Amino acid sequence: MASSKDYLDYILEQLSGLDDISYRAMMGEYIIYYRGKIVGGIYDDRFLVKPVKSAMAMMPDAKMELPYEGAREMLLVDDVENRDFLSELLETMYEELPAAKKKRNR
């Protein structure tokens, strides 16, 4: 099942307090970027983030879920209604996330 554009728009609105939030559509789902780094994505109308230490500390009871078959598990963000929490989560995660990969010229 692909994610709806409505759910993406809702999550983007919830994250609108942060600067430099972007996304990229990929096979019916959406990758979410914060300041150029991948923080997670929208998969089957679920907001999942990378399971870095700071995210796990902020959401100790979060479920680990597969974004799609064959992928690594990610943390399910349940509290998507809380804008302040979402902003703090992404800001806290930022330093732990790997730098964006440079695109190679072909």
C-alpha positions as CSV (number, residue, x, y, z in Angstrom):
1,M,0.0,0.0,0.0
2,A,1.4,3.4,-0.9
3,S,1.2,6.4,1.3
4,S,-1.3,9.2,0.6
5,K,-0.2,12.7,-0.4
6,D,-2.6,13.9,2.3
7,Y,-0.7,12.1,5.1
8,L,2.6,13.5,3.7
9,D,1.1,17.0,3.7
10,Y,0.0,16.5,7.3
11,I,3.4,15.5,8.5
12,L,5.1,18.3,6.6
13,E,2.7,20.8,8.2
14,Q,3.5,19.3,11.7
15,L,7.2,19.8,10.9
16,S,6.7,23.3,9.5
17,G,8.4,24.9,12.5
18,L,11.7,23.5,11.4
19,D,13.8,25.1,8.7
20,D,15.0,23.0,5.7
21,I,12.5,20.1,5.8
22,S,12.2,18.4,2.4
23,Y,11.0,15.1,0.9
24,R,11.5,12.9,-2.1
25,A,8.9,10.6,-3.5
26,M,10.2,7.0,-3.9
27,M,8.0,4.1,-5.2
28,G,4.8,5.4,-3.6
29,E,6.4,6.4,-0.4
30,Y,8.3,9.5,0.8
31,I,11.8,10.0,2.2
32,I,12.0,12.9,4.7
33,Y,15.1,15.1,5.0
34,Y,16.1,17.5,7.6
35,R,18.9,19.9,6.7
36,G,20.0,17.6,4.0
37,K,20.1,14.4,6.1
38,I,17.6,11.5,5.8
39,V,15.7,11.3,9.1
40,G,13.1,8.8,8.0
41,G,10.1,8.6,5.8
42,I,6.4,8.1,5.3
43,Y,5.6,4.4,4.6
44,D,2.1,3.1,4.4
45,D,0.9,6.3,6.0
46,R,3.2,5.8,9.0
47,F,6.0,8.2,10.0
48,L,9.1,6.1,10.7
49,V,12.5,7.5,11.7
50,K,15.9,6.0,11.9
51,P,16.6,4.2,15.1
52,V,19.5,6.4,16.3
53,K,20.2,6.5,20.1
54,S,18.6,9.9,20.7
55,A,15.4,8.9,19.0
56,M,15.2,5.6,21.0
57,A,15.9,7.6,24.2
58,M,13.0,10.0,23.3
59,M,10.6,7.2,22.4
60,P,11.6,4.3,24.6
61,D,8.3,2.4,24.0
62,A,8.2,3.0,20.2
63,K,7.6,0.0,18.1
64,M,10.2,-1.1,15.6
65,E,8.6,-1.6,12.2
66,L,9.7,-2.5,8.7
67,P,9.1,0.4,6.2
68,Y,9.0,-2.2,3.4
69,E,10.0,-5.8,2.8
70,G,13.7,-6.3,3.0
71,A,14.5,-3.0,4.7
72,R,16.0,-2.4,8.1
73,E,13.5,-1.7,10.9
74,M,12.8,1.8,11.9
75,L,11.0,3.5,14.8
76,L,7.3,4.2,14.5
77,V,6.5,7.8,15.6
78,D,3.1,7.6,17.4
79,D,2.9,11.2,18.7
80,V,2.6,12.9,15.3
81,E,0.0,15.3,16.7
82,N,2.6,17.0,18.9
83,R,4.5,19.5,16.8
84,D,6.9,20.5,19.6
85,F,7.9,16.8,20.2
86,L,8.4,16.2,16.4
87,S,10.7,19.3,16.2
88,E,12.7,18.3,19.2
89,L,13.0,14.7,17.9
90,L,14.4,15.7,14.5
91,E,16.7,18.4,16.1
92,T,18.0,15.9,18.6
93,M,18.5,13.2,15.9
94,Y,20.4,15.5,13.5
95,E,23.9,15.1,14.9
96,E,23.7,11.3,14.9
97,L,22.6,11.0,11.3
98,P,25.1,10.3,8.6
99,A,26.0,13.1,6.2
100,A,24.1,13.1,2.9
101,K,25.9,11.1,0.2
102,K,27.3,13.1,-2.7
103,K,25.7,12.2,-6.0
104,R,28.2,10.7,-8.6
105,N,28.3,11.9,-12.1
106,R,27.7,9.2,-14.6
